[in-house]
Amino acid sequence: MISCESIFTHQERVAPLQIIALNGAEKLAAKIDKHLVGWAKNAGLNHDTFLTPVKCPRFQSGDAKGMILSSVRGGDLFILVDVGNYSCTYNLFGYENHMSADDHFQDLKRIIQAAGGKADRINVIMPLLYGGRQHRRSYRESLDCACALQELQSMGVSNIVTFDAHDSRVQNAVPLMGFDNVMPYYQVLKALFNNFPDLKPDRDHLTIVSPDEGAINRNMYYAEALGVSLGMFYKRRDYSVVVNGRNPIVAHEFLGNEVEGLDVFIADDIISSGESMLDIATELKKRKAGRIFAYATYPTFTNGLAAFDKAYEDGLITAVFGTNLTYRTEELKSRSWFYEVDVAKYIAYFVASMNHDISIANIIDPHEKIKALLANR
């Protein structure tokens, strides 16, 4: 594996590296920058920061403008945006208004416009893909994600880096633009085993369960990497009714081996209301499963935490893991059942390798790292 220090020392960079953090993504960007600065200094390069300051001030009417506060001429820009950060606010006609995904996406376009074509290359790191859950059309519906990607391509964006896309096939909308859908498998398993060292990753003690058919690929990888069995739930929905924008789930049906006495790991891309995850945990407990560990790349908990608090108290779930790729409330981070998966270093690897035109595969091999992790247990 090539070290990042050797990349900074021996590899030619595409252009001077510059990182731009949009509103709400500053904390994650600071962590990424810290890794990059450390690697650069270990390679003998003097960099205090790679961060480039920006602002997107708004008028009382809600109109806004993007401002880059230092030169980006000839730079290799990496713009980090968290479209899921609803904690960001602005003043709208005297009212405090929370930024939506639409607001964040518009700010992203404003900063791209502010660069004015002066940058050597523009890359967008958008962990939570804008419109990613509206990835396909049913009847007369919009195709938000595909249109957004095409719009970014038309504005001169060269590469998109996202994490655990709801459906990565949306990249077919921009076949000539770089699109990396990154899965933090190693980081998740490292956090799981570090926090629960008694967990035994073998067929006699652990099984992987996919919460639905859409999540089967990510759970299949965990099962193959750990050498354990895989089960799956599928959702029976009532397609004659739409509630809160979706067809309600009638029942969860299980396909797989017996789970009695086994610890269960369930991976999904997002925990929104959390109803499905708790329904699945209930069904597994009916089948006498042991501890249940849930993971979601984006733990948004749109309906609050009360249901998961009760599930934890009742012994229904043992732990929930989630990344720092999108906004998490302080209440969530304080819960004893929640464990955070830090992905900042992983992103820093990508930024360093892309900035020096190094193959991502040569930098990170999740399977080999997972094998090493299991060998050290």
C-alpha positions in Angstrom: 0.0 0.0 0.0 1.3 3.4 -0.9 1.6 5.8 2.1 0.1 9.3 1.8 3.5 10.7 2.8 5.1 9.1 -0.2 2.3 10.5 -2.4 3.0 14.0 -1.3 6.8 13.5 -1.7 7.1 11.6 -5.0 3.9 12.0 -6.9 3.1 15.0 -9.2 -0.1 16.7 -8.2 -2.8 17.7 -10.6 -2.8 21.3 -9.3 -2.5 23.0 -5.9 -4.9 21.4 -3.5 -7.7 23.6 -2.1 -10.6 22.4 0.1 -13.9 24.4 0.4 -16.3 23.5 3.2 -19.9 24.8 2.7 -22.1 25.8 5.5 -22.6 22.8 7.9 -19.7 20.8 6.6 -16.9 22.7 8.4 -16.3 20.2 11.2 -15.8 17.3 8.9 -13.7 19.4 6.6 -11.5 20.4 9.5 -10.8 16.8 10.3 -10.0 16.0 6.7 -7.7 19.0 6.5 -5.9 17.9 9.7 -5.0 14.5 8.2 -3.8 16.1 4.9 -1.7 18.7 6.7 -0.1 16.0 8.8 0.8 13.9 5.8 2.1 16.9 4.0 4.3 17.9 6.9 5.6 14.4 7.3 6.6 14.6 3.6 8.6 17.8 4.3 6.0 20.2 2.9 5.0 23.3 4.8 1.2 23.7 4.8 -0.8 25.1 7.7 -4.1 24.4 6.0 -5.6 23.4 2.7 -8.9 25.1 3.5 -10.1 28.0 1.4 -12.7 30.3 3.1 -16.1 31.0 1.5 -19.4 32.6 2.5 -22.9 32.4 1.2 -24.6 35.4 2.7 -28.4 35.8 2.3 -30.7 38.8 2.0 -33.9 39.1 4.1 -35.8 37.9 1.0 -33.9 34.6 1.0 -31.8 35.4 -2.0 -28.1 34.6 -1.6 -24.8 34.8 -3.3 -21.6 32.7 -3.1 -18.3 34.4 -2.2 -14.8 32.8 -2.3 -12.5 34.8 0.0 -9.2 33.9 -1.6 -7.8 33.1 -5.0 -8.6 29.7 -6.6 -6.9 30.3 -9.9 -5.3 27.1 -11.1 -6.4 25.2 -8.0 -7.7 21.6 -7.6 -10.9 22.4 -5.7 -12.6 19.9 -3.5 -15.9 21.3 -2.4 -17.5 19.5 0.6 -21.2 19.8 1.1 -23.6 18.2 3.6 -27.1 18.5 2.0 -28.6 16.8 5.1 -27.5 19.4 7.6 -30.8 21.0 8.7 -29.3 22.7 11.7 -28.0 25.6 9.5 -30.3 28.6 9.6 -30.8 32.0 7.9 -33.2 34.9 8.3 -36.1 35.0 6.0 -38.5 37.9 6.3 -37.8 38.1 10.0 -38.2 34.4 10.6 -35.5 31.8 11.3 -35.5 29.4 8.4 -33.6 26.0 8.5 -31.6 25.1 5.4 -33.1 22.3 3.3 -31.2 20.0 0.9 -32.4 22.4 -1.8 -30.7 25.3 -0.1 -27.4 23.5 0.3 -27.5 22.4 -3.3 -28.1 26.0 -4.5 -25.1 27.2 -2.3 -22.9 24.5 -3.9 -23.8 25.9 -7.4 -23.2 29.5 -6.1 -19.6 28.6 -5.1 -19.0 26.8 -8.4 -20.2 30.0 -10.1 -18.0 32.1 -7.8 -14.9 30.1 -9.0 -15.7 31.7 -12.4 -13.9 29.0 -14.4 -10.5 29.9 -12.8 -9.9 26.7 -11.0 -7.9 23.9 -12.8 -10.5 21.3 -11.7 -13.6 21.1 -9.6 -14.4 18.1 -7.5 -17.5 17.8 -5.3 -17.6 15.6 -2.2 -21.2 15.1 -1.4 -21.5 12.2 1.1 -25.3 12.3 1.2 -26.2 12.5 -2.4 -28.7 15.2 -3.2 -32.1 13.7 -4.3 -30.5 10.3 -4.0 -33.7 8.7 -2.6 -35.6 9.9 -5.7 -33.5 7.8 -8.0 -36.1 6.4 -10.3 -39.3 7.4 -11.8 -42.7 6.0 -11.1 -45.5 7.5 -13.3 -45.3 11.3 -13.5 -42.5 11.9 -11.0 -39.3 14.1 -11.1 -35.8 12.6 -11.4 -34.1 15.0 -9.0 -30.8 13.2 -8.5 -30.2 12.6 -12.2 -31.0 16.2 -13.1 -28.7 17.5 -10.3 -25.8 15.5 -11.5 -26.3 16.6 -15.1 -26.5 20.2 -13.9 -23.2 19.9 -12.0 -21.5 18.3 -15.0 -22.7 21.2 -17.2 -21.2 23.7 -14.7 -17.8 22.1 -15.1 -17.6 19.6 -12.2 -15.1 16.8 -13.1 -15.7 14.4 -10.2 -18.4 13.5 -7.7 -17.5 11.5 -4.6 -20.4 10.2 -2.6 -20.9 7.6 0.1 -23.3 4.7 0.1 -25.6 6.1 -2.6 -29.2 4.9 -2.3 -28.9 3.6 -5.9 -25.5 4.1 -7.5 -27.0 3.4 -10.9 -28.0 7.1 -11.0 -24.5 7.7 -12.2 -25.7 6.5 -15.6 -27.1 10.0 -16.0 -23.5 11.4 -16.3 -21.5 8.6 -17.9 -18.6 10.9 -18.9 -18.2 12.5 -15.4 -16.2 10.8 -12.6 -18.5 9.3 -10.0 -17.2 7.4 -7.0 -19.6 5.7 -4.7 -17.6 4.9 -1.6 -18.5 2.3 1.0 -16.8 2.6 4.5 -16.9 -1.1 5.2 -13.6 -1.2 7.1 -14.4 1.8 9.2 -17.7 0.3 10.2 -16.3 -3.0 11.2 -13.4 -1.4 13.1 -15.8 0.6 15.1 -18.0 -2.4 15.8 -15.2 -4.7 17.0 -13.5 -1.9 19.0 -16.6 -1.2 20.9 -17.7 -4.8 21.3 -14.5 -6.8 21.6 -16.5 -9.9 22.7 -18.3 -10.1 19.3 -17.2 -13.3 17.5 -17.2 -13.0 13.7 -18.0 -16.6 12.8 -21.0 -18.6 11.6 -21.7 -20.0 15.1 -22.0 -16.6 16.7 -22.8 -13.9 14.1 -25.1 -13.5 11.1 -25.7 -10.6 8.7 -29.3 -9.6 7.8 -30.3 -7.2 5.0 -33.3 -5.0 6.0 -34.6 -5.2 2.4 -33.7 -6.2 -1.2 -32.3 -2.7 -1.9 -29.6 -3.2 0.8 -28.7 -6.7 -0.2 -25.3 -5.8 -1.9 -23.9 -3.9 1.1 -24.9 -6.7 3.5 -23.6 -9.4 1.1 -20.2 -7.7 1.3 -20.1 -7.8 5.1 -21.2 -11.5 5.1 -18.5 -12.5 2.5 -15.8 -10.5 4.2 -16.6 -12.0 7.7 -17.4 -15.5 6.3 -20.8 -15.6 8.0 -24.3 -16.4 6.7 -26.7 -13.8 5.2 -30.4 -13.4 5.6 -32.9 -10.9 4.1 -36.2 -9.3 4.9 -38.4 -8.0 2.1 -41.1 -5.5 2.5 -44.7 -6.1 1.6 -46.2 -2.7 0.8 -49.7 -1.4 0.2 -49.3 0.2 -3.2 -52.9 1.5 -3.2 -52.0 4.1 -0.5 -49.4 6.9 -0.2 -48.5 8.1 3.3 -45.8 10.8 3.8 -44.7 10.3 0.2 -44.4 6.5 0.3 -46.4 3.3 0.2 -46.8 2.0 3.7 -45.2 -1.3 4.7 -47.7 -4.0 5.5 -45.3 -6.7 6.8 -41.6 -7.7 6.8 -41.0 -11.3 5.5 -37.8 -13.1 6.4 -35.7 -15.2 4.0 -32.7 -17.0 5.6 -31.3 -19.5 8.1 -32.3 -19.7 11.7 -31.0 -16.8 13.8 -31.7 -18.3 17.3 -28.8 -17.5 19.6 -26.9 -15.5 17.0 -25.8 -11.9 17.2 -27.2 -10.0 14.2 -25.6 -7.1 12.2 -28.0 -5.1 10.0 -26.6 -2.5 7.6 -28.6 0.1 5.7 -27.9 3.4 4.0 -30.2 5.6 6.1 -32.2 5.5 9.3 -34.9 8.0 8.7 -38.0 7.4 10.9 -36.4 4.1 12.0 -39.7 2.2 11.9 -38.4 -0.4 9.5 -35.3 -1.1 11.5 -37.2 -1.5 14.7 -39.8 -3.7 13.0 -37.0 -5.9 11.7 -35.4 -6.1 15.2 -38.8 -7.1 16.6 -39.1 -9.9 14.1 -35.6 -11.1 14.8 -36.2 -11.2 18.5 -39.3 -13.3 17.9 -36.9 -15.7 16.3 -34.8 -15.7 19.5 -31.9 -13.7 18.0 -29.1 -12.6 20.3 -27.8 -9.0 20.3 -28.9 -6.8 17.4 -26.4 -4.3 16.0 -27.8 -1.8 13.5 -25.8 0.4 11.2 -26.8 3.3 8.9 -24.4 5.5 7.0 -26.8 8.4 7.5 -28.4 8.3 11.0 -30.9 11.1 10.5 -33.7 10.0 12.9 -36.3 12.3 11.4 -38.9 11.2 14.0 -36.7 11.7 17.0 -35.0 9.3 19.3 -37.8 8.2 21.7 -38.6 4.9 19.9 -34.9 3.9 19.9 -34.5 4.9 23.5 -37.3 2.5 24.4 -36.0 -0.2 22.1 -32.6 0.0 23.9 -34.2 -0.1 27.3 -36.4 -3.1 26.4 -33.3 -5.0 25.0 -34.6 -4.9 21.5 -31.4 -3.4 20.1 -27.9 -3.3 21.6 -26.3 -0.6 19.5 -26.7 1.7 16.5 -23.7 2.7 14.5 -23.6 5.8 12.1 -21.0 7.8 10.4 -20.1 11.5 10.7 -20.8 12.1 7.0 -23.9 14.1 7.8 -25.3 16.2 10.6 -26.0 14.4 13.9 -27.8 16.1 16.8 -26.0 16.5 20.1 -28.8 14.4 21.6 -28.0 11.5 19.3 -24.3 11.7 20.0 -25.0 11.6 23.7 -27.0 8.4 23.6 -25.4 5.4 25.2 -26.7 3.2 22.4 -25.2 5.3 19.5 -21.6 4.8 18.3 -20.1 7.1 15.7 -18.0 5.9 12.8 -15.3 8.5 11.8 -14.8 8.6 8.0 -12.7 11.8 7.8 -9.4 9.9 7.3 -11.0 7.8 4.6 -12.1 10.9 2.7 -8.6 12.4 3.2 -7.1 9.4 1.5 -9.4 10.0 -1.5 -8.6 13.7 -1.7 -4.8 13.0 -1.6 -4.9 10.3 -4.2 -7.2 12.2 -6.6 -5.1 15.3 -6.2 -2.1 13.3 -7.3 -3.9 11.2 -9.9 -3.2 8.0 -8.0 -5.6 5.0 -8.4 -7.9 4.7 -5.5 -7.5 1.0 -5.6 -3.8 1.3 -4.9 -4.4 3.4 -1.8 -7.2 1.5 -0.1 -8.2 -2.1 -0.2 -11.1 -2.6 2.2 -11.0 -6.4 1.9 -7.3 -6.6 2.8 -7.7 -4.2 5.7 -10.7 -6.2 7.0 -8.7 -9.4 6.8 -5.9 -7.7 8.9 -8.5 -6.5 11.4 -9.9 -10.0 11.8 -6.4 -11.5 12.1 -5.6 -9.2 15.0 -8.7 -10.2 17.0 
